[in-house]
Amino acid sequence: MPWISARGSDKVVYSQCLKLQQGKILRVESFKGDRWIEVKRKGEDEFEITEKGYNNTTYLVNSKDLKALLKRIFEIEFPRSHQVRISMTS
């Protein structure tokens, strides 16, 4: 997926995370590429989120807490971004 609007992109990323296969990584970057988050599916209901930018943190959450955490991270990491890039790696 190339560039998408940052407004509401947390919902797009959340739906992509639920479809993510185990071991695959979903990466969301700012326009400049200096801030990014990576979501990796660890198990059936576990996700590892790595945040690099304003905060450098790693979270381990289940699918129930994933949506709220993504929304909070997007507000922190991409506050003034108009577009974000989504890419998939293995």
N, CA, C and O atoms as a CHARMM CRD file, in Angstrom:
* protein
*
  360
    1    1 MET  N      0.83400  -1.17000   0.00000 PROA 1      0.00000
    2    1 MET  CA     0.00000   0.00000   0.00000 PROA 1      0.00000
    3    1 MET  C      0.88500   1.24100   0.00000 PROA 1      0.00000
    4    1 MET  O      1.79100   1.34300   0.82800 PROA 1      0.00000
    5    2 PRO  N      0.65100   2.17000  -0.89200 PROA 2      0.00000
    6    2 PRO  CA     1.46400   3.38000  -0.86900 PROA 2      0.00000
    7    2 PRO  C      0.96100   4.37100   0.19000 PROA 2      0.00000
    8    2 PRO  O      0.59800   3.95600   1.29100 PROA 2      0.00000
    9    3 TRP  N      0.93600   5.62400  -0.11300 PROA 3      0.00000
   10    3 TRP  CA     0.54000   6.66300   0.82300 PROA 3      0.00000
   11    3 TRP  C     -0.96800   6.66300   1.03200 PROA 3      0.00000
   12    3 TRP  O     -1.74200   6.51100   0.08700 PROA 3      0.00000
   13    4 ILE  N     -1.37000   6.83700   2.28900 PROA 4      0.00000
   14    4 ILE  CA    -2.78600   7.00100   2.60500 PROA 4      0.00000
   15    4 ILE  C     -2.92700   8.19100   3.54000 PROA 4      0.00000
   16    4 ILE  O     -1.95200   8.61900   4.15800 PROA 4      0.00000
   17    5 SER  N     -4.11600   8.71700   3.64300 PROA 5      0.00000
   18    5 SER  CA    -4.37800   9.85300   4.51400 PROA 5      0.00000
   19    5 SER  C     -4.16400   9.45000   5.97100 PROA 5      0.00000
   20    5 SER  O     -4.60600   8.38300   6.39600 PROA 5      0.00000
   21    6 ALA  N     -3.49600  10.29500   6.72300 PROA 6      0.00000
   22    6 ALA  CA    -3.21700   9.98200   8.12600 PROA 6      0.00000
   23    6 ALA  C     -4.48000  10.02500   8.96800 PROA 6      0.00000
   24    6 ALA  O     -4.57500   9.35100   9.99400 PROA 6      0.00000
   25    7 ARG  N     -5.44200  10.81200   8.53500 PROA 7      0.00000
   26    7 ARG  CA    -6.69600  10.90600   9.27300 PROA 7      0.00000
   27    7 ARG  C     -7.47000   9.59400   9.10900 PROA 7      0.00000
   28    7 ARG  O     -7.86100   9.23700   7.99800 PROA 7      0.00000
   29    8 GLY  N     -7.68400   8.90100  10.18200 PROA 8      0.00000
   30    8 GLY  CA    -8.39800   7.63100  10.13000 PROA 8      0.00000
   31    8 GLY  C     -7.54300   6.45200   9.71300 PROA 8      0.00000
   32    8 GLY  O     -8.06200   5.35100   9.53600 PROA 8      0.00000
   33    9 SER  N     -6.24300   6.65600   9.55300 PROA 9      0.00000
   34    9 SER  CA    -5.38400   5.55900   9.11800 PROA 9      0.00000
   35    9 SER  C     -5.22300   4.49500  10.20300 PROA 9      0.00000
   36    9 SER  O     -4.87100   3.35500   9.89800 PROA 9      0.00000
   37   10 ASP  N     -5.47300   4.84900  11.46000 PROA 10     0.00000
   38   10 ASP  CA    -5.39000   3.84800  12.52400 PROA 10     0.00000
   39   10 ASP  C     -6.42800   2.75300  12.32900 PROA 10     0.00000
   40   10 ASP  O     -6.18700   1.60000  12.68800 PROA 10     0.00000
   41   11 LYS  N     -7.57800   3.09900  11.76600 PROA 11     0.00000
   42   11 LYS  CA    -8.61200   2.09300  11.49800 PROA 11     0.00000
   43   11 LYS  C     -8.19100   1.15200  10.36600 PROA 11     0.00000
   44   11 LYS  O     -8.45800  -0.04900  10.41300 PROA 11     0.00000
   45   12 VAL  N     -7.53300   1.71000   9.35300 PROA 12     0.00000
   46   12 VAL  CA    -7.04200   0.90400   8.23000 PROA 12     0.00000
   47   12 VAL  C     -5.95600  -0.04700   8.72400 PROA 12     0.00000
   48   12 VAL  O     -5.94700  -1.22800   8.37600 PROA 12     0.00000
   49   13 VAL  N     -5.04500   0.47600   9.53300 PROA 13     0.00000
   50   13 VAL  CA    -3.95500  -0.34200  10.06000 PROA 13     0.00000
   51   13 VAL  C     -4.50700  -1.43700  10.96800 PROA 13     0.00000
   52   13 VAL  O     -4.02600  -2.57000  10.92800 PROA 13     0.00000
   53   14 TYR  N     -5.49700  -1.11900  11.77600 PROA 14     0.00000
   54   14 TYR  CA    -6.10400  -2.12100  12.65900 PROA 14     0.00000
   55   14 TYR  C     -6.71200  -3.26900  11.85300 PROA 14     0.00000
   56   14 TYR  O     -6.52000  -4.43700  12.19100 PROA 14     0.00000
   57   15 SER  N     -7.44300  -2.93700  10.79000 PROA 15     0.00000
   58   15 SER  CA    -8.05200  -4.00600   9.98000 PROA 15     0.00000
   59   15 SER  C     -6.98000  -4.83300   9.26900 PROA 15     0.00000
   60   15 SER  O     -7.14300  -6.04200   9.11000 PROA 15     0.00000
   61   16 GLN  N     -5.88700  -4.19800   8.84000 PROA 16     0.00000
   62   16 GLN  CA    -4.79500  -4.93600   8.21100 PROA 16     0.00000
   63   16 GLN  C     -4.08500  -5.83500   9.22100 PROA 16     0.00000
   64   16 GLN  O     -3.64300  -6.93100   8.87300 PROA 16     0.00000
   65   17 CYS  N     -3.97300  -5.37900  10.46500 PROA 17     0.00000
   66   17 CYS  CA    -3.32400  -6.17900  11.51100 PROA 17     0.00000
   67   17 CYS  C     -4.09900  -7.45200  11.81000 PROA 17     0.00000
   68   17 CYS  O     -3.50200  -8.50100  12.05100 PROA 17     0.00000
   69   18 LEU  N     -5.42000  -7.36800  11.79700 PROA 18     0.00000
   70   18 LEU  CA    -6.22900  -8.55300  12.06000 PROA 18     0.00000
   71   18 LEU  C     -6.07600  -9.59400  10.95600 PROA 18     0.00000
   72   18 LEU  O     -6.23600 -10.78800  11.20500 PROA 18     0.00000
   73   19 LYS  N     -5.76600  -9.14900   9.73100 PROA 19     0.00000
   74   19 LYS  CA    -5.56600 -10.05600   8.60300 PROA 19     0.00000
   75   19 LYS  C     -4.12200 -10.52600   8.48300 PROA 19     0.00000
   76   19 LYS  O     -3.81800 -11.39700   7.66900 PROA 19     0.00000
   77   20 LEU  N     -3.23700  -9.95800   9.28300 PROA 20     0.00000
   78   20 LEU  CA    -1.80700 -10.22900   9.19900 PROA 20     0.00000
   79   20 LEU  C     -1.50600 -11.68700   9.52600 PROA 20     0.00000
   80   20 LEU  O     -2.04800 -12.23900  10.48400 PROA 20     0.00000
   81   21 GLN  N     -0.64700 -12.30500   8.73200 PROA 21     0.00000
   82   21 GLN  CA    -0.23800 -13.67900   8.98800 PROA 21     0.00000
   83   21 GLN  C      0.87200 -13.68200  10.02600 PROA 21     0.00000
   84   21 GLN  O      1.58700 -12.69400  10.19300 PROA 21     0.00000
   85   22 GLN  N      1.00500 -14.80100  10.71600 PROA 22     0.00000
   86   22 GLN  CA     2.01900 -14.91000  11.75200 PROA 22     0.00000
   87   22 GLN  C      3.41100 -14.76500  11.15600 PROA 22     0.00000
   88   22 GLN  O      3.72800 -15.40200  10.15100 PROA 22     0.00000
   89   23 GLY  N      4.25000 -13.92500  11.77500 PROA 23     0.00000
   90   23 GLY  CA     5.59600 -13.69100  11.29500 PROA 23     0.00000
   91   23 GLY  C      5.73100 -12.52200  10.33500 PROA 23     0.00000
   92   23 GLY  O      6.84700 -12.06900  10.07800 PROA 23     0.00000
   93   24 LYS  N      4.63000 -12.02300   9.79900 PROA 24     0.00000
   94   24 LYS  CA     4.66700 -10.87500   8.88800 PROA 24     0.00000
   95   24 LYS  C      4.68900  -9.58300   9.70300 PROA 24     0.00000
   96   24 LYS  O      4.22800  -9.54800  10.84400 PROA 24     0.00000
   97   25 ILE  N      5.23400  -8.51500   9.09700 PROA 25     0.00000
   98   25 ILE  CA     5.36300  -7.22900   9.77700 PROA 25     0.00000
   99   25 ILE  C      4.68700  -6.15100   8.94000 PROA 25     0.00000
  100   25 ILE  O      4.91900  -6.04100   7.73600 PROA 25     0.00000
  101   26 LEU  N      3.85600  -5.36900   9.59000 PROA 26     0.00000
  102   26 LEU  CA     3.20100  -4.22900   8.96500 PROA 26     0.00000
  103   26 LEU  C      3.89500  -2.97200   9.48300 PROA 26     0.00000
  104   26 LEU  O      3.95300  -2.74800  10.69200 PROA 26     0.00000
  105   27 ARG  N      4.42400  -2.14800   8.56900 PROA 27     0.00000
  106   27 ARG  CA     5.17300  -0.95400   8.96100 PROA 27     0.00000
  107   27 ARG  C      4.44200   0.29200   8.49200 PROA 27     0.00000
  108   27 ARG  O      4.01800   0.37500   7.33900 PROA 27     0.00000
  109   28 VAL  N      4.29500   1.26400   9.39000 PROA 28     0.00000
  110   28 VAL  CA     3.65900   2.54200   9.08700 PROA 28     0.00000
  111   28 VAL  C      4.69700   3.63100   9.33200 PROA 28     0.00000
  112   28 VAL  O      5.24200   3.74000  10.43100 PROA 28     0.00000
  113   29 GLU  N      4.97100   4.44700   8.29300 PROA 29     0.00000
  114   29 GLU  CA     6.00300   5.47900   8.38100 PROA 29     0.00000
  115   29 GLU  C      5.41600   6.85800   8.12900 PROA 29     0.00000
  116   29 GLU  O      4.41700   7.01100   7.42700 PROA 29     0.00000
  117   30 SER  N      6.06200   7.86200   8.72000 PROA 30     0.00000
  118   30 SER  CA     5.71700   9.24200   8.41900 PROA 30     0.00000
  119   30 SER  C      6.27000   9.61300   7.05400 PROA 30     0.00000
  120   30 SER  O      7.01500   8.83800   6.45400 PROA 30     0.00000
  121   31 PHE  N      5.91800  10.78000   6.56200 PROA 31     0.00000
  122   31 PHE  CA     6.37300  11.21200   5.24100 PROA 31     0.00000
  123   31 PHE  C      7.89600  11.29700   5.18000 PROA 31     0.00000
  124   31 PHE  O      8.49900  10.86600   4.19600 PROA 31     0.00000
  125   32 LYS  N      8.52000  11.84400   6.21400 PROA 32     0.00000
  126   32 LYS  CA     9.97500  11.98200   6.23700 PROA 32     0.00000
  127   32 LYS  C     10.66400  10.66100   6.55200 PROA 32     0.00000
  128   32 LYS  O     11.85500  10.51400   6.27800 PROA 32     0.00000
  129   33 GLY  N      9.96800   9.72900   7.10300 PROA 33     0.00000
  130   33 GLY  CA    10.54500   8.42600   7.41700 PROA 33     0.00000
  131   33 GLY  C     11.30800   8.39200   8.72700 PROA 33     0.00000
  132   33 GLY  O     11.94900   7.39000   9.04400 PROA 33     0.00000
  133   34 ASP  N     11.24800   9.48400   9.49800 PROA 34     0.00000
  134   34 ASP  CA    11.97500   9.51900  10.76000 PROA 34     0.00000
  135   34 ASP  C     11.18000   8.91200  11.91500 PROA 34     0.00000
  136   34 ASP  O     11.74500   8.62100  12.96900 PROA 34     0.00000
  137   35 ARG  N      9.88700   8.72300  11.72700 PROA 35     0.00000
  138   35 ARG  CA     9.03300   8.09200  12.74400 PROA 35     0.00000
  139   35 ARG  C      8.29700   6.93100  12.10000 PROA 35     0.00000
  140   35 ARG  O      7.78900   7.05000  10.98600 PROA 35     0.00000
  141   36 TRP  N      8.24100   5.80400  12.80600 PROA 36     0.00000
  142   36 TRP  CA     7.53500   4.65300  12.27400 PROA 36     0.00000
  143   36 TRP  C      7.07900   3.74400  13.40200 PROA 36     0.00000
  144   36 TRP  O      7.59000   3.80500  14.52000 PROA 36     0.00000
  145   37 ILE  N      6.11100   2.90500  13.08500 PROA 37     0.00000
  146   37 ILE  CA     5.68900   1.83600  13.98800 PROA 37     0.00000
  147   37 ILE  C      5.63600   0.55100  13.17600 PROA 37     0.00000
  148   37 ILE  O      5.32300   0.56300  11.98600 PROA 37     0.00000
  149   38 GLU  N      5.94400  -0.55100  13.83400 PROA 38     0.00000
  150   38 GLU  CA     5.85600  -1.87300  13.20500 PROA 38     0.00000
  151   38 GLU  C      4.96300  -2.75700  14.05900 PROA 38     0.00000
  152   38 GLU  O      5.08000  -2.79100  15.28400 PROA 38     0.00000
  153   39 VAL  N      4.07800  -3.46400  13.39600 PROA 39     0.00000
  154   39 VAL  CA     3.18700  -4.40700  14.07000 PROA 39     0.00000
  155   39 VAL  C      3.51200  -5.79300  13.54900 PROA 39     0.00000
  156   39 VAL  O      3.47900  -6.03700  12.34300 PROA 39     0.00000
  157   40 LYS  N      3.82500  -6.69900  14.46100 PROA 40     0.00000
  158   40 LYS  CA     4.16400  -8.07400  14.09600 PROA 40     0.00000
  159   40 LYS  C      3.22200  -9.00900  14.83900 PROA 40     0.00000
  160   40 LYS  O      3.01200  -8.87200  16.04400 PROA 40     0.00000
  161   41 ARG  N      2.66000  -9.95900  14.10700 PROA 41     0.00000
  162   41 ARG  CA     1.77500 -10.94700  14.73200 PROA 41     0.00000
  163   41 ARG  C      2.64100 -12.03900  15.34000 PROA 41     0.00000
  164   41 ARG  O      3.39200 -12.71300  14.63500 PROA 41     0.00000
  165   42 LYS  N      2.52900 -12.20900  16.66400 PROA 42     0.00000
  166   42 LYS  CA     3.34100 -13.18700  17.38100 PROA 42     0.00000
  167   42 LYS  C      2.63600 -14.53400  17.51000 PROA 42     0.00000
  168   42 LYS  O      3.27200 -15.58500  17.41800 PROA 42     0.00000
  169   43 GLY  N      1.34800 -14.50100  17.71900 PROA 43     0.00000
  170   43 GLY  CA     0.59200 -15.73500  17.89400 PROA 43     0.00000
  171   43 GLY  C     -0.81100 -15.54600  17.36000 PROA 43     0.00000
  172   43 GLY  O     -1.07700 -14.62800  16.58300 PROA 43     0.00000
  173   44 GLU  N     -1.69700 -16.41400  17.77900 PROA 44     0.00000
  174   44 GLU  CA    -3.08100 -16.34200  17.31900 PROA 44     0.00000
  175   44 GLU  C     -3.74000 -15.02200  17.72300 PROA 44     0.00000
  176   44 GLU  O     -4.46900 -14.41600  16.93800 PROA 44     0.00000
  177   45 ASP  N     -3.47500 -14.58700  18.94800 PROA 45     0.00000
  178   45 ASP  CA    -4.13600 -13.39000  19.46800 PROA 45     0.00000
  179   45 ASP  C     -3.13000 -12.42500  20.10600 PROA 45     0.00000
  180   45 ASP  O     -3.50300 -11.63900  20.97700 PROA 45     0.00000
  181   46 GLU  N     -1.86400 -12.47400  19.68600 PROA 46     0.00000
  182   46 GLU  CA    -0.82700 -11.60900  20.25100 PROA 46     0.00000
  183   46 GLU  C     -0.15100 -10.79800  19.16100 PROA 46     0.00000
  184   46 GLU  O      0.14900 -11.30800  18.08200 PROA 46     0.00000
  185   47 PHE  N      0.08400  -9.52300  19.46000 PROA 47     0.00000
  186   47 PHE  CA     0.75100  -8.63100  18.53700 PROA 47     0.00000
  187   47 PHE  C      1.87600  -7.91700  19.26500 PROA 47     0.00000
  188   47 PHE  O      1.73700  -7.53700  20.42800 PROA 47     0.00000
  189   48 GLU  N      2.99300  -7.73700  18.56700 PROA 48     0.00000
  190   48 GLU  CA     4.11100  -6.96900  19.10200 PROA 48     0.00000
  191   48 GLU  C      4.19600  -5.67400  18.30800 PROA 48     0.00000
  192   48 GLU  O      4.33100  -5.69600  17.08500 PROA 48     0.00000
  193   49 ILE  N      4.11800  -4.54000  19.01100 PROA 49     0.00000
  194   49 ILE  CA     4.17200  -3.23600  18.36900 PROA 49     0.00000
  195   49 ILE  C      5.46700  -2.55700  18.77500 PROA 49     0.00000
  196   49 ILE  O      5.73500  -2.37700  19.96300 PROA 49     0.00000
  197   50 THR  N      6.27100  -2.18000  17.78500 PROA 50     0.00000
  198   50 THR  CA     7.51500  -1.45800  18.01900 PROA 50     0.00000
  199   50 THR  C      7.31800  -0.03000  17.55100 PROA 50     0.00000
  200   50 THR  O      6.95700   0.21400  16.40000 PROA 50     0.00000
  201   51 GLU  N      7.55400   0.90200  18.44500 PROA 51     0.00000
  202   51 GLU  CA     7.36100   2.32000  18.16600 PROA 51     0.00000
  203   51 GLU  C      8.73000   3.00800  18.12500 PROA 51     0.00000
  204   51 GLU  O      9.50400   2.89400  19.07600 PROA 51     0.00000
  205   52 LYS  N      9.03300   3.71400  17.04500 PROA 52     0.00000
  206   52 LYS  CA    10.31200   4.41400  16.90100 PROA 52     0.00000
  207   52 LYS  C     10.03500   5.83700  16.45400 PROA 52     0.00000
  208   52 LYS  O      9.43700   6.05600  15.40100 PROA 52     0.00000
  209   53 GLY  N     10.45800   6.78600  17.23500 PROA 53     0.00000
  210   53 GLY  CA    10.22200   8.19300  16.91800 PROA 53     0.00000
  211   53 GLY  C     10.24900   8.99600  18.18900 PROA 53     0.00000
  212   53 GLY  O     11.29000   9.12900  18.83100 PROA 53     0.00000
  213   54 TYR  N      9.10900   9.53100  18.55100 PROA 54     0.00000
  214   54 TYR  CA     9.00500  10.29800  19.79100 PROA 54     0.00000
  215   54 TYR  C      9.26600   9.38900  20.98700 PROA 54     0.00000
  216   54 TYR  O     10.02200   9.74500  21.89100 PROA 54     0.00000
  217   55 ASN  N      8.64900   8.23400  20.98900 PROA 55     0.00000
  218   55 ASN  CA     8.90600   7.19800  21.99800 PROA 55     0.00000
  219   55 ASN  C      9.56600   6.01600  21.29900 PROA 55     0.00000
  220   55 ASN  O      9.23000   5.70000  20.15800 PROA 55     0.00000
  221   56 ASN  N     10.48600   5.37400  21.96800 PROA 56     0.00000
  222   56 ASN  CA    11.10300   4.15500  21.45000 PROA 56     0.00000
  223   56 ASN  C     10.72500   3.02900  22.39500 PROA 56     0.00000
  224   56 ASN  O     11.42700   2.76700  23.37100 PROA 56     0.00000
  225   57 THR  N      9.61600   2.36300  22.10300 PROA 57     0.00000
  226   57 THR  CA     9.02900   1.38900  23.00400 PROA 57     0.00000
  227   57 THR  C      8.53600   0.18100  22.23200 PROA 57     0.00000
  228   57 THR  O      8.22600   0.27400  21.04400 PROA 57     0.00000
  229   58 THR  N      8.46400  -0.94700  22.91000 PROA 58     0.00000
  230   58 THR  CA     7.88100  -2.15100  22.34900 PROA 58     0.00000
  231   58 THR  C      6.73900  -2.60500  23.25900 PROA 58     0.00000
  232   58 THR  O      6.89400  -2.68200  24.47800 PROA 58     0.00000
  233   59 TYR  N      5.60300  -2.90000  22.65200 PROA 59     0.00000
  234   59 TYR  CA     4.41800  -3.34800  23.39000 PROA 59     0.00000
  235   59 TYR  C      4.05100  -4.75300  22.93500 PROA 59     0.00000
  236   59 TYR  O      4.27100  -5.11300  21.77800 PROA 59     0.00000
  237   60 LEU  N      3.49500  -5.54300  23.84000 PROA 60     0.00000
  238   60 LEU  CA     2.94800  -6.85700  23.52800 PROA 60     0.00000
  239   60 LEU  C      1.48700  -6.84000  23.96800 PROA 60     0.00000
  240   60 LEU  O      1.20100  -6.77900  25.16400 PROA 60     0.00000
  241   61 VAL  N      0.56300  -6.89400  23.01200 PROA 61     0.00000
  242   61 VAL  CA    -0.85900  -6.75800  23.31600 PROA 61     0.00000
  243   61 VAL  C     -1.66300  -7.85200  22.61600 PROA 61     0.00000
  244   61 VAL  O     -1.18200  -8.50400  21.68900 PROA 61     0.00000
  245   62 ASN  N     -2.89800  -8.03500  23.08200 PROA 62     0.00000
  246   62 ASN  CA    -3.81900  -8.93700  22.39900 PROA 62     0.00000
  247   62 ASN  C     -4.69200  -8.12100  21.45300 PROA 62     0.00000
  248   62 ASN  O     -4.61700  -6.89300  21.44300 PROA 62     0.00000
  249   63 SER  N     -5.51200  -8.79000  20.66600 PROA 63     0.00000
  250   63 SER  CA    -6.31500  -8.09000  19.66600 PROA 63     0.00000
  251   63 SER  C     -7.36000  -7.17800  20.30400 PROA 63     0.00000
  252   63 SER  O     -7.79900  -6.21200  19.68000 PROA 63     0.00000
  253   64 LYS  N     -7.75700  -7.46900  21.52400 PROA 64     0.00000
  254   64 LYS  CA    -8.75000  -6.64800  22.21000 PROA 64     0.00000
  255   64 LYS  C     -8.18800  -5.25900  22.53500 PROA 64     0.00000
  256   64 LYS  O     -8.90700  -4.26600  22.42200 PROA 64     0.00000
  257   65 ASP  N     -6.92700  -5.17700  22.93300 PROA 65     0.00000
  258   65 ASP  CA    -6.29500  -3.91500  23.30700 PROA 65     0.00000
  259   65 ASP  C     -5.58200  -3.23700  22.14300 PROA 65     0.00000
  260   65 ASP  O     -5.10800  -2.10900  22.27800 PROA 65     0.00000
  261   66 LEU  N     -5.50400  -3.91100  21.01300 PROA 66     0.00000
  262   66 LEU  CA    -4.74400  -3.40300  19.87100 PROA 66     0.00000
  263   66 LEU  C     -5.31000  -2.10100  19.32200 PROA 66     0.00000
  264   66 LEU  O     -4.54600  -1.18200  19.02600 PROA 66     0.00000
  265   67 LYS  N     -6.60800  -2.00000  19.17900 PROA 67     0.00000
  266   67 LYS  CA    -7.23000  -0.82700  18.56200 PROA 67     0.00000
  267   67 LYS  C     -6.97000   0.43800  19.38100 PROA 67     0.00000
  268   67 LYS  O     -6.61300   1.47600  18.82300 PROA 67     0.00000
  269   68 ALA  N     -7.14400   0.35600  20.68400 PROA 68     0.00000
  270   68 ALA  CA    -6.93200   1.52300  21.53800 PROA 68     0.00000
  271   68 ALA  C     -5.46500   1.94300  21.54900 PROA 68     0.00000
  272   68 ALA  O     -5.15800   3.13500  21.52700 PROA 68     0.00000
  273   69 LEU  N     -4.56500   0.97100  21.58300 PROA 69     0.00000
  274   69 LEU  CA    -3.14200   1.28700  21.59300 PROA 69     0.00000
  275   69 LEU  C     -2.70200   1.92200  20.27300 PROA 69     0.00000
  276   69 LEU  O     -1.92600   2.87700  20.27600 PROA 69     0.00000
  277   70 LEU  N     -3.19000   1.40300  19.15000 PROA 70     0.00000
  278   70 LEU  CA    -2.85300   1.99200  17.85300 PROA 70     0.00000
  279   70 LEU  C     -3.32500   3.43700  17.77000 PROA 70     0.00000
  280   70 LEU  O     -2.59500   4.29900  17.28100 PROA 70     0.00000
  281   71 LYS  N     -4.51800   3.70900  18.23500 PROA 71     0.00000
  282   71 LYS  CA    -5.05200   5.06600  18.20300 PROA 71     0.00000
  283   71 LYS  C     -4.17800   6.00800  19.02600 PROA 71     0.00000
  284   71 LYS  O     -3.89600   7.12600  18.59700 PROA 71     0.00000
  285   72 ARG  N     -3.75200   5.56600  20.19600 PROA 72     0.00000
  286   72 ARG  CA    -2.91100   6.38600  21.06800 PROA 72     0.00000
  287   72 ARG  C     -1.53200   6.61900  20.43700 PROA 72     0.00000
  288   72 ARG  O     -1.00900   7.73300  20.48000 PROA 72     0.00000
  289   73 ILE  N     -0.95200   5.57800  19.85700 PROA 73     0.00000
  290   73 ILE  CA     0.36900   5.70400  19.22700 PROA 73     0.00000
  291   73 ILE  C      0.30700   6.63600  18.01500 PROA 73     0.00000
  292   73 ILE  O      1.21500   7.44000  17.80900 PROA 73     0.00000
  293   74 PHE  N     -0.75300   6.53400  17.21500 PROA 74     0.00000
  294   74 PHE  CA    -0.88600   7.39000  16.04500 PROA 74     0.00000
  295   74 PHE  C     -0.99800   8.85900  16.44900 PROA 74     0.00000
  296   74 PHE  O     -0.46500   9.73100  15.76200 PROA 74     0.00000
  297   75 GLU  N     -1.68300   9.13800  17.55100 PROA 75     0.00000
  298   75 GLU  CA    -1.79600  10.51400  18.02700 PROA 75     0.00000
  299   75 GLU  C     -0.44600  11.05500  18.48500 PROA 75     0.00000
  300   75 GLU  O     -0.16700  12.24300  18.32600 PROA 75     0.00000
  301   76 ILE  N      0.38800  10.19300  19.04900 PROA 76     0.00000
  302   76 ILE  CA     1.70000  10.62300  19.53600 PROA 76     0.00000
  303   76 ILE  C      2.69900  10.74300  18.38900 PROA 76     0.00000
  304   76 ILE  O      3.38100  11.76200  18.27000 PROA 76     0.00000
  305   77 GLU  N      2.79400   9.73100  17.55400 PROA 77     0.00000
  306   77 GLU  CA     3.83300   9.67400  16.52600 PROA 77     0.00000
  307   77 GLU  C      3.52000  10.49700  15.27400 PROA 77     0.00000
  308   77 GLU  O      4.44000  11.01700  14.64300 PROA 77     0.00000
  309   78 PHE  N      2.27300  10.62400  14.91100 PROA 78     0.00000
  310   78 PHE  CA     1.91200  11.31300  13.66700 PROA 78     0.00000
  311   78 PHE  C      0.92000  12.44900  13.93500 PROA 78     0.00000
  312   78 PHE  O     -0.15800  12.46400  13.34100 PROA 78     0.00000
  313   79 PRO  N      1.25800  13.40200  14.81600 PROA 79     0.00000
  314   79 PRO  CA     0.28100  14.43600  15.18500 PROA 79     0.00000
  315   79 PRO  C     -0.01400  15.43200  14.06100 PROA 79     0.00000
  316   79 PRO  O     -1.14800  15.89400  13.93700 PROA 79     0.00000
  317   80 ARG  N      0.97500  15.76600  13.25000 PROA 80     0.00000
  318   80 ARG  CA     0.78300  16.75900  12.19400 PROA 80     0.00000
  319   80 ARG  C      0.93100  16.16800  10.80000 PROA 80     0.00000
  320   80 ARG  O      0.95800  16.91000   9.81800 PROA 80     0.00000
  321   81 SER  N      1.02600  14.86400  10.69600 PROA 81     0.00000
  322   81 SER  CA     1.19900  14.22000   9.39600 PROA 81     0.00000
  323   81 SER  C     -0.10200  14.24400   8.60600 PROA 81     0.00000
  324   81 SER  O     -1.18600  14.05800   9.15900 PROA 81     0.00000
  325   82 HSD  N      0.02500  14.47100   7.32700 PROA 82     0.00000
  326   82 HSD  CA    -1.13100  14.42700   6.44200 PROA 82     0.00000
  327   82 HSD  C     -1.22900  13.07900   5.74100 PROA 82     0.00000
  328   82 HSD  O     -2.32100  12.62900   5.39100 PROA 82     0.00000
  329   83 GLN  N     -0.07800  12.43600   5.53800 PROA 83     0.00000
  330   83 GLN  CA    -0.05400  11.14300   4.87600 PROA 83     0.00000
  331   83 GLN  C      0.92700  10.21900   5.59300 PROA 83     0.00000
  332   83 GLN  O      1.93400  10.66000   6.14700 PROA 83     0.00000
  333   84 VAL  N      0.61000   8.94100   5.56700 PROA 84     0.00000
  334   84 VAL  CA     1.51200   7.91600   6.10100 PROA 84     0.00000
  335   84 VAL  C      1.65300   6.81900   5.04900 PROA 84     0.00000
  336   84 VAL  O      0.77300   6.61400   4.21400 PROA 84     0.00000
  337   85 ARG  N      2.76900   6.13100   5.11500 PROA 85     0.00000
  338   85 ARG  CA     3.02900   5.03300   4.17100 PROA 85     0.00000
  339   85 ARG  C      2.90200   3.71500   4.91300 PROA 85     0.00000
  340   85 ARG  O      3.45000   3.56300   6.00500 PROA 85     0.00000
  341   86 ILE  N      2.19400   2.76900   4.33900 PROA 86     0.00000
  342   86 ILE  CA     2.02700   1.44700   4.92400 PROA 86     0.00000
  343   86 ILE  C      2.71300   0.43700   4.01000 PROA 86     0.00000
  344   86 ILE  O      2.47800   0.41500   2.80200 PROA 86     0.00000
  345   87 SER  N      3.56900  -0.40200   4.60800 PROA 87     0.00000
  346   87 SER  CA     4.24200  -1.44000   3.83200 PROA 87     0.00000
  347   87 SER  C      4.23300  -2.74800   4.62700 PROA 87     0.00000
  348   87 SER  O      4.12300  -2.75000   5.85300 PROA 87     0.00000
  349   88 MET  N      4.34800  -3.84700   3.90000 PROA 88     0.00000
  350   88 MET  CA     4.31600  -5.17700   4.49400 PROA 88     0.00000
  351   88 MET  C      5.64300  -5.87000   4.21600 PROA 88     0.00000
  352   88 MET  O      6.11600  -5.88700   3.07900 PROA 88     0.00000
  353   89 THR  N      6.24500  -6.44700   5.26600 PROA 89     0.00000
  354   89 THR  CA     7.48700  -7.19800   5.10700 PROA 89     0.00000
  355   89 THR  C      7.36700  -8.52300   5.83700 PROA 89     0.00000
  356   89 THR  O      6.39800  -8.76300   6.55700 PROA 89     0.00000
  357   90 SER  N      8.35600  -9.37500   5.64600 PROA 90     0.00000
  358   90 SER  CA     8.32500 -10.66100   6.34700 PROA 90     0.00000
  359   90 SER  C      9.49100 -10.79200   7.28500 PROA 90     0.00000
  360   90 SER  O      9.62800 -11.81100   7.96000 PROA 90     0.00000
